[in-house]
Amino acid sequence: LVPYADADLILAADGANSGIRARYAEHFEPEIDWRPNRFVWLGTPFPFPAFTFIFKEDRHGLWRVHAYRYDGRTSTFILETTEATWRRAGLEDATEDDTVAFAERLFAEEVEGHRMLKNRSLWRSFPTIRSARWSYRNIVLMGDAAHTAHFSVGSGTKLAMEDAIALARALQAHPDVPAALAAYEAERRPQVESTQRAAQVSLEWFEETDRYHAGPGGPLEPIQFAMSLLTRSLRVTHENLKVRDPRFVAAVDRWVAERAALQVGSGLPAPSTTAGAPVTDVPALPSPPPPPMFTPFRLRDLVLSNRIVVSPMCQYSAEDGTPNDWHLVNLGSRAVGGAALVIAEMTDVTREGRISPGCTGMYKPEHVGAWRRIVEFVQRHSTAKVGLQLAHAGRKGSTRRLWEGIDEPLPDGNWPLISASPLPYFPHSQVPRAMDRGDMDQIRDAFVRAAEMAEAAGFDLLELHLAHGYLLASFISPLTNHRADAYGGSLENRMRYPLEVFDAVRRVWPAGKPMSAKISAHDWAAGGVDGAEAVRIAALLGAHGCDIVTVSTGQTVPDQQPVYGRLYQTPLSDRIRHEAGIPTMTVGNLASYADANSIIAAGRADLCVLARGHLYDPYWTRHAAWEQGYDLPWPDQYVSVQSYTPRSR
């Protein structure tokens, strides 16, 4: 760059392997994530009529193809697979000619005998590149030199061109280069990072495609596999596809409705698995079929009328654990609002197990009657079912109410804390006492008593809170469990006590009523629980009679680094559902009915849980039904609203 040192601006658009970025790495601070799959870029004179995905299995494993026409006579043909399959096929030492010959043999039928074309067609791993800064002095990174997005979302060239447009605009708008470069990065970084998040989910889908072919959850049927593929980035939704291919979406909706009817026990025959194929000998379904979010779902003897759940959300408004009118209105309004299941907030099994003085409990005799009043209202005035989440706050207890300072210790009146290990949440938090066997017995028995009280109050479902760093979760995460006894170390040891509590509660909870468990499927911190371990956690819970797992993440340690974004926890739900073979509820940044329909139709979860969406709009489900033209019956008291047409202005 010496000859250009006096230039006003040097554009470093030298690609993913940027020499300029590497030379000034200490300034740009690039982070390069080499992904595990292997791929090779080929061509073929076979004219694919549209962007085409091919999935083909041979004796080595599963192969993925991304193919598309790039001119009138030639197509790009990207071949991708896992490293294990690539090695089993003996391609680690393959020449370009070896690779071409292999692809021509394997995909002879798909390209109708056409040859493969090579152009430095070497097997590679994809680098996801993120740079902390895009400019240094008079040098600015652009395109793949600054950032990459996986080829499965086809955005590399588009991002580079948009970078160039934004940079030109910034240079015209600002009087000096440093100001222009700052404006360029400020404008483009959020847009690029949004695309990178979508690309990350997409590339992980292709890395993990094998799970949809063979896994404990069973292979996806072709029509659901196609839906999962098309919505893999979580940006293309059921609603988008309805515009682009209404016949396909209608077939998906009918398939989902058929499967739901089977699952709840209507006795329908096996559903069609081919999009558009006629379905015979099936009792008449509504025409058109309901949107996926309005299909029923069964858990033991409990049948939910749709797939929408009101998340348990702490209200910090109880007195010594006793719920009151606020809780009645809060839960009752959301039940009338159309959700199939409302789960009461985290309810603690002892007074000392509360997060704050305002948390609800199930430890005093009068709690049963207070809760029964709420449960009976929900059951009498809505079609919703009502669940209760039982918990103990552990080391995150004795803190202020949310609006007074979340997780901050009480200024006075603190109560003693217990946890798996004597580790405070914040450095200035109270240090909990490590539980001994006597403590474990007492807390287990408190959960059992609370479960018996929940049954007396009439709850339909019980959830154990094993997430977010609370007491039972503190045993599960290695970040909060430093024990050297039988309850620490391996995952089996760390799960020992939570499973003991689960088993004890399951024994007293009626056999026909379901139990769920909420887990943190990722701690978002080095050395913590990750997706692979979450699969094992869910599988252990399933083996102990857990009916469904609510897949959340984080809140284990305060220095977590979560990767937020649209539906950011749903890929973990998808993974657990298919790899552990257990139903899941997904929660986290789910904001639209298009998202809910996509999740259910693609098999990423069985139930969709909304928290803030229901705080903002208690009638979220009813409004979603109206917008989709789906008739959701209103309570008799509100029957006149059926002839009402809302207007935005």
Secondary structure, DSSP 8 states (H G I E B T S, - for coil): -GGGTT-S-EEE---TT-HHHHHTHHHH-EEEEE-S-EEEEEEESS--SS-EEEEEE-SS-EEEEEEEE-SSS-EEEEEEE-HHHHHHTT-TT--HHHHHHHHHHHTTTTTTT---B-SS---B--EEEEES-SEETTEEE-GGGTB---GGG--HHHHHHHHHHHHHHHHHHSSSHHHHHHHHHHHHHHHHHHHHHHHHHHHHHHHTTHHHHSSTT----HHHHHHHHHTTTSSS-HHHHHHH-HHHHHHHHHHHHHHHHHHHT--------STT----S-----SS---GGGS-EEETTEEESSSEEE--------BTBB--HHHHHHHHHHHHTT-SEEEEEEEESSGGG-SSTT-BBS-SHHHHHHHHHHHHHHHHH-S-EEEEEEE--GGG-SB--HHHHTT-B-SS-----EESSS--SSTTS---EE--HHHHHHHHHHHHHHHHHHHHHT-SEEEEEE-TTSHHHHHH-TTT----STTSSSHHHHTHHHHHHHHHHHHHS-TTS-EEEEEES--SSTTS--HHHHHHHHHHHHHTT--EEEEE---SSTT------TTTTHHHHHHHHHHT---EEEESS---HHHHHHHHHHTS-SEEEESHHHHH-TTHHHHHHHHTT------GGGGGGGG------
